[in-house]
């Protein structure tokens, strides 16, 4: 039982994290908008960077990109919270039923991992060369977030044994 409750709780925690980040970005729009603007503009990367042709300097595109980031954060949060609820609701079910209930949680956790890994480390970090910026480099934080989602994803995805252990313990 403790393993099942732990899977639900850790998924819930990451869901609440995603929702909080998304809501904070709405309530304090300007702070992280500046981050997005500088990363996409590549204006703090190394001088004479040969990849500056990738820079996006349109304010309209910056706002659209930021809106997509916020929507993704809230979407990840909602999927994880719904997945956590489903796991908790089936904590007393047979192993096969509990395993079958993991879909939303796994979708939310995988989306969170993908969002931080692909969105921030691949697109932001490498495509827009965020790693070159002394000021607007979110790679360390993105790695922590991606790792958190990835570790919990692996834990949740582990199947309950169909026999051998009493799932009510």
C-alpha positions as CSV (number, residue, x, y, z in Angstrom):
1,X,0.0,0.0,0.0
2,X,2.8,2.4,0.8
3,X,4.3,2.0,-2.6
4,X,1.0,2.8,-4.3
5,X,0.3,5.8,-2.1
6,X,3.9,7.0,-2.7
7,X,3.3,6.8,-6.5
8,X,0.2,8.8,-6.2
9,X,1.7,11.4,-3.8
10,X,4.9,11.9,-5.9
11,X,2.8,12.3,-9.0
12,X,0.6,14.8,-7.2
13,X,3.6,16.8,-6.0
14,X,4.9,17.2,-9.5
15,X,1.4,18.1,-10.7
16,X,1.2,20.8,-8.1
17,X,4.6,22.0,-9.1
18,X,3.5,22.3,-12.8
19,X,0.4,24.1,-11.9
20,X,2.2,26.5,-9.5
21,X,4.9,27.3,-12.2
22,X,2.2,28.0,-14.8
23,X,0.0,30.1,-12.4
24,X,3.1,32.0,-11.2
25,X,4.0,32.8,-14.8
26,X,0.5,34.2,-15.4
27,X,0.5,36.2,-12.1
28,X,4.0,37.5,-12.6
29,X,4.0,37.5,-16.4
30,X,6.9,39.9,-16.9
31,X,9.6,38.1,-15.0
32,X,9.9,34.9,-17.0
33,X,8.8,36.7,-20.2
34,X,12.1,38.5,-20.0
35,X,13.8,35.1,-19.8
36,X,12.0,33.8,-22.8
37,X,12.7,37.0,-24.8
38,X,16.4,36.9,-24.1
39,X,16.8,33.2,-24.8
40,X,14.9,33.4,-28.1
41,X,16.7,36.7,-29.1
42,X,20.0,35.1,-28.3
43,X,21.2,38.5,-27.2
44,X,23.4,37.3,-24.3
45,X,25.1,34.5,-26.1
46,X,28.8,34.7,-27.1
47,X,29.8,37.6,-29.4
48,X,30.1,36.6,-33.1
49,X,28.2,33.3,-32.4
50,X,27.9,31.6,-35.8
51,X,24.4,30.4,-34.9
52,X,22.8,33.8,-34.4
53,X,20.7,33.2,-37.5
54,X,18.5,31.1,-35.2
55,X,17.6,34.1,-33.1
56,X,13.9,35.2,-33.0
57,X,13.5,38.9,-32.2
58,X,9.8,39.3,-32.8
59,X,7.9,40.3,-29.6
60,X,4.8,38.7,-31.0
61,X,6.5,35.4,-31.3
62,X,8.0,35.8,-27.9
63,X,4.5,36.2,-26.4
64,X,3.2,33.2,-28.4
65,X,6.1,31.0,-27.2
66,X,5.6,32.1,-23.6
67,X,1.9,31.4,-23.8
68,X,2.7,27.9,-25.1
69,X,5.1,27.4,-22.3
70,X,2.5,28.4,-19.7
71,X,-0.1,26.2,-21.3
72,X,2.3,23.3,-21.3
73,X,3.1,23.8,-17.6
74,X,-0.6,23.9,-16.7
75,X,-1.3,20.9,-18.9
76,X,1.5,18.9,-17.3
77,X,0.2,19.9,-13.9
78,X,-3.4,18.9,-14.7
79,X,-2.4,15.6,-16.2
80,X,-0.3,14.7,-13.1
81,X,-2.9,15.8,-10.6
82,X,-5.6,13.8,-12.5
83,X,-3.2,10.9,-12.7
84,X,-2.4,11.1,-9.0
85,X,-6.1,11.1,-8.2
86,X,-6.7,8.1,-10.3
87,X,-3.8,6.2,-8.7
88,X,-5.0,7.1,-5.2
89,X,-8.6,6.1,-6.0
90,X,-7.4,2.6,-7.1
91,X,-4.9,2.1,-4.3
92,X,-6.9,-0.9,-3.0
93,X,-7.5,-2.4,-6.4
94,X,-6.0,-5.6,-7.7
95,X,-2.5,-5.2,-9.2
96,X,-3.8,-5.4,-12.8
97,X,-6.4,-2.7,-12.2
98,X,-3.9,-0.4,-10.4
99,X,-1.4,-0.9,-13.3
100,X,-4.1,-0.1,-15.8
101,X,-4.9,3.1,-14.0
102,X,-1.5,4.6,-14.5
103,X,-2.1,6.1,-18.0
104,X,-2.8,9.7,-17.0
105,X,0.0,9.8,-14.4
106,X,2.5,8.4,-16.9
107,X,1.3,10.8,-19.6
108,X,1.7,13.8,-17.2
109,X,5.1,12.7,-16.0
110,X,6.4,11.9,-19.5
111,X,5.0,15.3,-20.7
112,X,6.8,17.0,-17.8
113,X,10.0,15.2,-18.6
114,X,9.7,16.1,-22.2
115,X,8.8,19.7,-21.5
116,X,11.9,20.4,-19.4
117,X,14.3,18.1,-21.3
118,X,13.3,18.8,-24.9
119,X,11.9,22.3,-24.4
120,X,14.6,23.8,-22.2
121,X,17.7,21.6,-22.6
122,X,17.4,20.8,-26.3
123,X,15.5,23.8,-27.8
124,X,16.5,26.5,-25.3
125,X,19.9,25.1,-24.4
126,X,21.2,23.9,-27.7
127,X,19.1,25.4,-30.5
128,X,19.1,28.9,-28.9
129,X,22.5,28.4,-27.3
130,X,21.1,29.3,-23.8
131,X,24.2,27.6,-22.3
132,X,26.3,30.5,-23.5
133,X,24.4,33.1,-21.5
134,X,25.7,34.1,-18.0
135,X,22.4,35.7,-17.2
136,X,19.6,33.8,-19.0
137,X,20.7,30.2,-18.6
138,X,18.0,28.0,-17.1
139,X,19.7,24.7,-17.9
140,X,20.6,23.7,-14.3
141,X,17.0,24.3,-13.1
142,X,15.6,22.5,-16.2
143,X,17.8,19.5,-15.6
144,X,16.6,19.3,-12.0
145,X,13.0,19.5,-13.1
146,X,13.5,16.9,-15.9
147,X,15.3,14.6,-13.5
148,X,12.5,14.8,-11.0
149,X,9.9,14.0,-13.6
150,X,12.0,11.2,-15.0
151,X,12.7,9.5,-11.7
152,X,9.1,9.6,-10.7
153,X,8.0,8.4,-14.1
154,X,10.3,5.3,-13.8
155,X,8.9,4.7,-10.3
156,X,5.3,5.0,-11.3
157,X,5.7,2.9,-14.4
158,X,7.1,0.0,-12.4
159,X,4.3,-2.6,-12.4
160,X,2.7,-4.0,-9.3
161,X,3.5,-7.7,-9.1
162,X,0.4,-9.8,-10.0
163,X,1.2,-12.2,-7.1
164,X,3.6,-12.8,-4.3
165,X,2.8,-9.7,-2.2
166,X,-0.4,-8.6,-0.5
167,X,-1.1,-5.2,-2.1
168,X,-2.9,-4.0,1.1
169,X,0.4,-3.9,3.1
